[in-house]
Amino acid sequence: MTRKDTFELEQERLMKAAKHAVDQRDIDNDVYNVMTTESGRRFIHRLLSDCGIFRTSFNTNALAMAFNEGQRNIGLMIQTRVLRSCPSFYEQMIKENGGDN
């Protein structure tokens, strides 16, 4: 590999990293905006409940358990985004919806 090739590859890597950072910031802003409204918090709480993050994913049927765990994983990803973007609104959401259920 020539020096120029290495430089170009590094530039591409840096540009991808910068775009990823901007994308993450936009997602965090979107989550924050949803969580600023009572209806948005209610929606997110229902979504997290439907994904099963407030209950176990255990099932004696391995395929059912795998499905449950997949749903739960998506819910945990959403929960992580909310907690990263606006932890105080997460606490408010839990209080407004009667705690974890």
Secondary structure, DSSP 8 states (H G I E B T S, - for coil): --HHHHHHHHHHHHHHHHHHHHHHHHHHHHHHHHHTSHHHHHHHHHHHHHHTTTS----SSHHHHHHHHHHHHHHHHHHHHHHHH-HHHHHHHHHHTTS--
